[in-house]
């Protein structure tokens, strides 16, 4: 399911947009990395793409649907988001949090069916946190909590997953594992995955596509800027 961005302006005030006239396509079956310097507006763009922040102008289309015309429940069935913001998830186990990803499908009572429970188990397994399932999430490290939120997004079973700096609290082996997992989910699972990252080196190794957000707007790029800490030779041109 593709995401299409057309002449989009983003920000909190129409008199002073964070960025304007942004146009791009994020295709299904690909891991796309959103790159840019601090303050470029990456988080603002991702919030706008998920519907958490209304666009100042322009349109966002997911598949054949205009994002602004979708209900909250419909959005939750099409896209999930993982952020680095600390959520108030006290007195919940890891399994409880991951199971929240099933909320768009369980109805008002939130009762999990056997199928829902199997989906939660699979999400825990995919991220490698099955041994933590009964742990209180308040007792986890930042890196472990981040993995739990990624598992929650997987349990939501949306065709689109958007992640804002998902590797921020992870050690290097865990960052590699996460990028490999996201590439697998996109390439073999057919998901549309867009993530912002400062980890240019791993992005170069694992991403299929790059979008660069800067003063000139949003554009697809095949080569990372030479002054960034990345080896552009690791980009796989056969995937473009």
N, C-alpha and C positions, 0 to 999 in steps of 0.2 A: 504494500500500500504506500504509494508515493506521497510526499509532502511537497506542495508547491507554494512558494512565497512570491507574491506579486506586488511590487511597488509598495512595500511595507514600511511604515514609519513606526518606531517604537519609543517608549519612554513613559513618563509620568505626567507630562505637561505638554500640551500641543504647542505652546509658545517656545519650548526648548526641548525638542526631541533628542533622545540619546543617539539615534541613528535614523536615517530616512532613505527612501527610495531603494529598499533592499529587495532583490529578486534572486531566487535560486530554486533548485529542485533537489530534494533529498529522496533518492530512489529506494524502493524496497529491495531486500536481498543484499544490502550493502551496509558496511560500517562506515559512517561518515563522521569525521572529526571536525569540530568547529574550533578554529584557532584564532588567536588574536591577543594583543597585549592587555594587561590589566586596565580596566576602565573603558575598553572598546565597546562594551555593551553585550557581551556574550550571555551573561545571566539574564539580562533584560530580554534579550531575544528569545531565550529558551522559555522564560515565563510567559511570553506572548504566544509562543507556539503551542503551549499547553492550555491556553485559555485562562491562566491565572491572572494575566494582565491584558486588558483589551488593547488592540492595536490603535494607534492614533490615526492611521490611514492605511489603505491597502487591504489585501485579502490573504488568507491562509486557507488552503484547500488540502484536506486529507482524503485521499482517494478521490471520490467524486463529490464530497461534502464540504461545504463552507463551514469552517470551524465555529463561527459565531452563530450559526443556525442549529448547532447541536446542543442538546440538553446536557446537563452535568453528567447524568448517567451514561448517555451516549458517548461523551468524551472519554469517560472512564473505561469504556469498553473498547475504545480505539487506541488510546495512548496512556502510558504510565510514565512517571517521572521519578528520578532518583536525584536527590540534592544532598549537599553537605550540611544543611541546616539541622540543628539538633531538635528533634521532636519530643514532645512530652509523652513518653511511652512507659511511664512507671507502672510497676506491678503487673507487667505482661511478660509472658515467656517468649522466647524466640519464635516458637511455633505459633503463638497467638498473633504476633506481629505479621508474620508471613501470611497467616490466614486472612488478615485484613485485605489482602489483595483480591480475595474472592468476593468482597462486598458488592461490586457492581452486578453480581449474578445471584446473590443469596437472598435478596428480598429484605424486608424490614426487620425480621427477626434475626437475620444473620446466621441461620442454621446451616451447617455444612453437611452436604451429602457425602456418601462414600467416594464419589468421583471428586468432589472438592478436596477432600482429605488426601486423596491420591495425588492431586495436582500440587498441593502444599508439600507433600513428601518429596515429590520430584524436584520442586524448586529448591528445597533444602539440599538435596543431593547434588544438583547442578552447581551450586555455589560452594559446596564442600563444608556445610555447617550442620549436617545431620547430628553430629555428637553434641551440638549446643542446643538442640531443640527444646529441652526442658529448662534451660537456664533463664534466669531473670535478666531481661535485656539491660536493666540498669547496672548490672555487674559486668557487662562486656566492655572490652576496649573499644576505642573509636573505630579501629579497623574492622573489628568483629561486627560492630553495629552497622557499618557501611555495607558489609556483606549481607546482613539481614535485610536491609532495605532493598538491595538488589534482588534478593530472593523474593521479597514481597512483590516487586515489579514483575518478576517472572511468573509468579502465581496469578497475577492479574490477567495473564495470557492476552495481552494486547498485541496487535500487529506492529505497533510503533512503541519504541522505548526511547525516552529522552533522558540523558544523564548529564548532570552538571558537576564537573570535576570529581568523578566517582572514585578516583585513585588517590585522593588527597591524603587519606590517613593510612594508606596501605604500604607495607614494605615492598621492596623491589620484586621478590618472587611472586607476591600476591598481586602486584600490578600487572606483571606479565601474564599470570593466570587469568586475570579478569579481562584483559584485552583479548587473549586467545578465546575465552568463552564468548565474548561479545561478537567477535568475528565469526565464530562458529554459529551462533544464533542467527546472525544476519545471513551468512552465506549458505548454510545448510538448513536453517529453520525458516528462511524467507522473511525475517523480520526487518523492519526499517529501524535502524539504530543510529541515533545522532547523539554525540557526546562532545562536551567542551572539555578541553584539557590543556594543561601546561606541560604535559609529558610528551614533548615533541619527538623524542627518540622512539618511544614505544608507538606513538601514533604513526610514525614513518614506517615502522616494521609491520604493523597490523591493520591499519585502516585501508579501505578500498578507495576512499575519496577524501578530499579536504575542502573545507570552506574557510576562507580567510575573511575576518571582519576587521576593517580598519577605517581610517578616515575617508577612504574612497568608496566605502560601501561593503557589500558582501559579494564575494566572487569565488568561483572554483579555481583551485590552483593545483598543479601537478608537482610543483617543486617548493620545498620549504625555504624561507629566506635564509641566506647564507649566514646572517649574524645571529641566528637562533641555535640553541644547543641541540642540533639534530643532524643526522647523516642522511641527506636527501637520497643517497645511493641506495638506501634500504627501501625506498618506495617501489612498489611492484607495478610497473607500467602495464603489464598484461591485464590488470584489473580495471583499467580505465576504459 
